């Protein structure tokens, strides 16, 4: 099953999203890389790498960032890992993660989960 | 001039001191158009880097600075400045001359542009880095010292030139037109970086 990594500047924000996702897609492996190692608001490439390895069940991992520098931290981490099966997706943090998790929970492959996360950009709230 | 570990250490030390001295100014700039953490983040990162300056070559020293910044900064400047130093270190080789050093800095800039996707005019550190390296390259024939002085002046001018720009990258881009009229913090710290180089080269 495809895994999910949520990268956020805020540990509490990421934890809240994990709570939400666990309700909707309890079988999906979700890990977070959120806040700095000393507990501040920010992101850490080292934490992203740890989360990627933990979420990687062999079918790939979709990574959802919250804001800009989360993207930078992920890109730095991915440069060192050199793995096609880790995909950073430009998707809204909540909606993208939810779409990805629900899709992954159906056993979809990496490409489908990536697609679902991307499409979340265009899903209106109302 | 030998671009050796001593020069790299002196540069990193000078930059750390400049960032510490200008921490409040950088924070104020970042409060105006960012999330207010550029000063404290970069200060934290460079202070941590000061403890990791061991190395036999300039490449070793700069690689250490890059790695430390990536691991400790937490904000955008960690990956961005970290990549500059890491990519420059990768390109440096063991006993670089002035030209190899300038080329390595260019590799650093290319790394930053690839990572963040910024182009000139986006109101970012790139707007100070590009003029700085163009000035450095143009004056290398005069020796690294004079060339670095010209690079520092160009970086400072580049930072000031970000004032009228509208941000197209980073937290400031969320502000849109309200980012106009403020100097970019990343371009400002870039000016400090090149001024620190000029002081030791």
Interface residues (C-beta under 8 A of the other chain):
Chain A: X36 X37 X40 X41 X42 X43 X44 X45 X46 X67 X68 X69 X72 X73 X75 X76
Chain B: X35 X37 X41 X70 X71 X72 X73 X74 X75 X76 X78 X79 X80 X82 X83 X115 X116 X169 X170 X171
